[in-house]
Amino acid sequence: MKFGSWTYDGFQLDLRLASEDGGDLTTYITNGEWILIGLPGVRNEIFYACCPEPYVDITFTIHIRRRTLYYGFNLIIPCVLISSMTLLGFTLPPDSGEKLTLGNTTLTQKPFQLFFYSFSFFSIIFHVFKMLTDYFSSIKELNII
């Protein structure tokens, strides 16, 4: 993420890092899906050909890593279990009443799993739409458009 000004030069707006470590993580809330490895920040002074003044910006690089257990427990393990139950149904004898019960169980579990994924998909769409609405309303308040 790059923070800087295109309007004010380095003599009018001097951006500085609060610490050499980078970003301030005191209000950071941990996430169940991602691990924040680091947030280093770099202060840059750029001189353009048009102007003798420096233009200052601060660039933060966000280093994150995905937690693999999240997908393991929520996606991979349920799919493997339902698939193995389906294969187990083929090994049961046709006369067995448990074969029908197992088949119905696996048949009803897959739609519930897809239903869960569809809710998470719509949740993502809702949050993206909300962020875009907030972004464009803030631009409208600043009279940029």
C-alpha positions in Angstrom: 0.0 0.0 0.0 1.4 3.3 -1.0 0.6 6.5 0.9 1.6 9.9 -0.5 0.4 13.1 -2.0 0.3 14.3 -5.6 -0.7 17.8 -4.5 1.8 18.7 -1.9 5.6 18.3 -2.2 8.0 17.1 0.4 8.5 20.6 1.9 4.8 21.0 2.5 3.9 17.4 3.6 6.7 15.4 5.1 5.6 11.8 5.8 7.6 9.8 8.3 7.3 6.3 9.7 6.3 6.1 13.3 8.9 3.3 13.9 11.6 1.5 11.9 9.7 -1.8 12.2 6.9 -0.6 9.9 3.2 -0.4 10.5 1.5 -0.1 13.9 -0.2 -3.4 14.8 -1.7 -2.4 18.2 -5.2 -2.6 16.9 -4.7 -5.6 14.7 -7.3 -8.3 15.0 -6.2 -11.9 14.2 -7.9 -13.7 11.4 -8.9 -17.3 11.2 -7.9 -17.7 7.6 -4.7 -15.5 7.3 -1.5 -15.0 9.4 0.1 -11.6 9.3 3.8 -12.2 9.0 5.0 -8.7 8.7 4.2 -5.1 7.7 7.5 -3.4 6.8 7.3 0.2 5.7 9.7 2.2 3.5 9.9 6.0 3.1 10.7 7.2 -0.4 11.6 10.6 -1.8 11.1 10.9 -5.5 12.3 13.8 -7.6 10.3 14.3 -10.8 11.7 16.1 -14.0 9.0 18.8 -13.7 9.7 20.0 -10.2 12.8 20.5 -8.0 11.0 19.6 -4.8 10.9 16.0 -3.5 7.6 14.1 -3.4 7.5 11.8 -0.3 5.5 8.6 0.0 5.5 5.7 2.4 5.1 2.2 1.0 3.9 -0.6 3.2 4.3 -4.2 2.0 1.9 -6.6 3.6 3.3 -10.1 4.1 0.5 -12.7 4.8 0.3 -16.4 4.7 -2.9 -18.5 4.4 -3.7 -20.9 7.1 -4.0 -24.4 5.6 -6.0 -25.9 8.5 -8.9 -23.6 7.6 -9.3 -25.2 4.2 -8.5 -28.6 5.5 -11.3 -28.6 8.0 -13.8 -26.8 6.0 -13.3 -28.1 2.4 -11.0 -31.0 2.1 -11.9 -33.3 5.0 -15.7 -33.1 4.4 -15.3 -33.8 0.7 -13.0 -36.8 1.4 -15.4 -38.2 4.0 -18.5 -37.9 1.8 -16.6 -39.4 -1.1 -15.4 -42.3 1.0 -18.9 -42.9 2.3 -20.1 -43.1 -1.3 -17.4 -45.6 -2.1 -18.3 -47.6 1.0 -21.9 -47.8 -0.2 -20.8 -49.7 -3.3 -19.1 -52.3 -1.1 -22.2 -53.1 1.0 -24.4 -55.9 -0.2 -27.6 -54.9 -2.1 -29.9 -56.6 0.4 -28.5 -54.5 3.3 -30.8 -51.8 4.7 -27.7 -49.9 5.7 -26.9 -49.4 2.1 -30.0 -47.3 1.6 -29.4 -45.3 4.8 -25.8 -44.6 3.8 -26.9 -43.6 0.3 -29.5 -41.2 1.6 -27.0 -39.8 4.1 -24.4 -39.1 1.4 -27.1 -37.8 -0.9 -28.3 -35.2 1.6 -24.9 -34.2 2.9 -23.6 -32.9 -0.4 -26.4 -30.3 -0.9 -25.8 -29.1 2.6 -22.2 -28.7 2.0 -22.8 -26.8 -1.3 -25.4 -24.7 0.6 -22.7 -23.7 3.1 -20.3 -22.7 0.3 -23.0 -20.7 -1.4 -23.6 -18.7 1.8 -19.9 -18.0 2.2 -19.8 -16.9 -1.5 -22.7 -14.5 -1.0 -21.1 -13.2 2.1 -17.9 -12.3 0.1 -20.0 -10.6 -2.6 -21.9 -8.6 0.1 -18.7 -7.4 1.8 -17.1 -6.4 -1.5 -20.2 -4.5 -2.5 -20.2 -2.8 0.9 -16.5 -1.8 0.6 -17.1 -0.4 -2.9 -20.1 1.6 -1.7 -18.1 3.0 1.2 -15.2 3.9 -1.1 -17.3 5.6 -3.7 -19.4 7.5 -1.1 -16.1 8.8 0.5 -14.9 9.9 -3.0 -18.2 11.7 -3.5 -17.9 13.5 -0.2 -14.4 14.7 -1.2 -15.8 15.9 -4.5 -13.2 14.0 -6.5 -15.6 12.8 -9.1 
